[in-house]
Amino acid sequence: MLDALDALPPGQVTVELCEPPTLARLEEMIAEARKEKRPFHIVHFDGHGGFDEGRGIGDLAFERSETNSRMHPVTGIELGELLARLEVRLVLLEACRSSALSDRPAIGSVAPALVANGVESVIAFSHNVHVKASRLLVERFYRALVAGQTVGQALVQARTGLRDDPQRWLHLGPDADSINLEDWFIPQLYQLGPDLALIVACDASRTAAAQSPLRAAISNRPPRSFRRPSPEKSEFDARKPCRITSYIG
């Protein structure tokens, strides 16, 4: 993720890492940011995901605590309740099989569970994904997003990039063998409501200072008082910074 974001023009995206990578710390970061009136626009999870086909339940691997690095599997329902309550609008799950399905109800998979609990947009992988494909996806997606495209449009741009560059190496090292892999369909979009832009594109007449960065972070069922923002108020002002919170597993 960080390598991909380095390819973007400076100042367009700011990233804050979730350290230690625990669910409690993630909740604390997002809550503090909202209280300070500088909310995270995106939660980007870069780590391990799993899916139990027998039970039809997916999860993401967090750590248990700052002093206990053992894996803490967090289900989509649990995470979705948290993120919807804190009004996180976009979640990017850079984790294998985070939208995998079986003959069980789809709601058990991480991505559908997040949307069912109130998160507006979730991008996730249906299968295991190659490292190069993941990097291409993230770079193209964020580039389009900060240019003012909607989440859906930005994903189309990213998938097009995967289609146009299908070469994937088979092992590390110089002169590594490679194959052409059609993996453009693996990133999938789950969405609740209209496909809206997170950033209002700036006019050429605006000053450079007005073009503030996107802010993102990583990160479950909304309380009864939870209400999605109305469409006319759901776009972010380009004059305000956009932030990302990220978990690196």
Secondary structure as the mmCIF struct_conf table of DSSP 4:
data_model
#
loop_
_struct_conf.conf_type_id
_struct_conf.id
_struct_conf.beg_label_comp_id
_struct_conf.beg_label_asym_id
_struct_conf.beg_label_seq_id
_struct_conf.end_label_comp_id
_struct_conf.end_label_asym_id
_struct_conf.end_label_seq_id
HELX_RH_AL_P HELX_RH_AL_P1 LEU A 2 ASP A 6
TURN_TY1_P TURN_TY1_P1 ALA A 7 ALA A 7
BEND BEND1 LEU A 8 LEU A 8
HELX_LH_PP_P HELX_LH_PP_P1 PRO A 9 PRO A 9
TURN_TY1_P TURN_TY1_P2 PRO A 10 GLY A 11
BEND BEND2 GLN A 12 GLN A 12
STRN STRN1 VAL A 13 LEU A 17
BEND BEND3 GLU A 19 PRO A 20
STRN STRN2 THR A 22 THR A 22
HELX_RH_AL_P HELX_RH_AL_P2 LEU A 23 LYS A 35
TURN_TY1_P TURN_TY1_P3 GLU A 36 LYS A 37
BEND BEND4 HIS A 41 HIS A 41
STRN STRN3 ILE A 42 ASP A 46
BEND BEND5 GLY A 47 GLY A 47
STRN STRN4 GLY A 49 ASP A 52
TURN_TY1_P TURN_TY1_P4 GLU A 53 GLY A 56
STRN STRN5 ILE A 57 GLU A 63
BEND BEND6 ARG A 64 ARG A 64
BEND BEND7 GLU A 66 THR A 67
BEND BEND8 ARG A 70 ARG A 70
STRN STRN6 MET A 71 THR A 75
HELX_RH_AL_P HELX_RH_AL_P3 GLY A 76 ARG A 85
TURN_TY1_P TURN_TY1_P5 LEU A 86 GLU A 87
STRN STRN7 LEU A 90 GLU A 94
BEND BEND9 ALA A 95 ALA A 95
TURN_TY1_P TURN_TY1_P6 CYS A 96 SER A 99
BEND BEND10 ASP A 103 ARG A 104
HELX_RH_3T_P HELX_RH_3T_P1 ALA A 106 GLY A 108
BEND BEND11 SER A 109 SER A 109
HELX_RH_AL_P HELX_RH_AL_P4 VAL A 110 ALA A 116
TURN_TY1_P TURN_TY1_P7 ASN A 117 GLY A 118
BEND BEND12 GLU A 120 GLU A 120
STRN STRN8 SER A 121 PHE A 125
BEND BEND13 SER A 126 HIS A 127
HELX_RH_AL_P HELX_RH_AL_P5 VAL A 131 VAL A 146
TURN_TY1_P TURN_TY1_P8 ALA A 147 GLY A 148
STRN STRN9 THR A 150 THR A 150
HELX_RH_AL_P HELX_RH_AL_P6 VAL A 151 ASP A 164
STRN STRN10 GLN A 167 TRP A 169
BEND BEND14 LEU A 170 GLY A 173
TURN_TY1_P TURN_TY1_P9 PRO A 174 ASP A 175
STRN STRN11 SER A 178 ASN A 180
TURN_TY1_P TURN_TY1_P10 TRP A 184 PHE A 185
BEND BEND15 ILE A 186 ILE A 186
STRN STRN12 PRO A 187 GLN A 191
BEND BEND16 LEU A 192 PRO A 194
STRN STRN13 ALA A 197 ALA A 197
BEND BEND17 LEU A 198 LEU A 198
STRN STRN14 ILE A 199 ILE A 199
HELX_LH_PP_P HELX_LH_PP_P2 VAL A 200 ASP A 203
TURN_TY1_P TURN_TY1_P11 ALA A 204 SER A 205
BEND BEND18 ARG A 206 ARG A 206
HELX_RH_3T_P HELX_RH_3T_P2 ALA A 208 ALA A 210
HELX_LH_PP_P HELX_LH_PP_P3 SER A 212 PRO A 213
STRN STRN15 LEU A 214 ALA A 216
HELX_LH_PP_P HELX_LH_PP_P4 ARG A 221 PRO A 223
TURN_TY1_P TURN_TY1_P12 ARG A 224 SER A 225
HELX_LH_PP_P HELX_LH_PP_P5 ARG A 228 SER A 230
HELX_RH_3T_P HELX_RH_3T_P3 PRO A 231 LYS A 233
BEND BEND19 GLU A 235 GLU A 235
STRN STRN16 PHE A 236 PHE A 236
HELX_LH_PP_P HELX_LH_PP_P6 ASP A 237 ASP A 237
TURN_TY1_P TURN_TY1_P13 ALA A 238 ARG A 239
BEND BEND20 LYS A 240 LYS A 240
STRN STRN17 CYS A 242 ILE A 248
#
